[in-house]
Amino acid sequence: MKIRPMALAAIASSALLMGCTNTTALQQSVNDLSAKVDALSNDVSMMKNDVGETKDTSKMAHEEAKRANKRIDNMAQSYTK
């Protein structure tokens, strides 16, 4: 009786080991996903830089608009009667 469960366990373990030996497709999928993650990380970094530059540019434009409005306000005050 004890031999039968041991034989079944040996057969089951050998079947599992044979099923796990062919992992090239799985490894290729993991490599593809890693490459995609790297590409997306690079894209995110580039977008962060672009957002930072855009933020700086918009801040400069806002400051320049405030200066122009002050000049216009000063000119308008000098023309009042």
HELIX and SHEET records of a PDB file:
HELIX    1   1 ILE A    3  CYS A   20  1                                  18    
HELIX    2   2 THR A   24  SER A   78  1                                  55    
END                                                                             
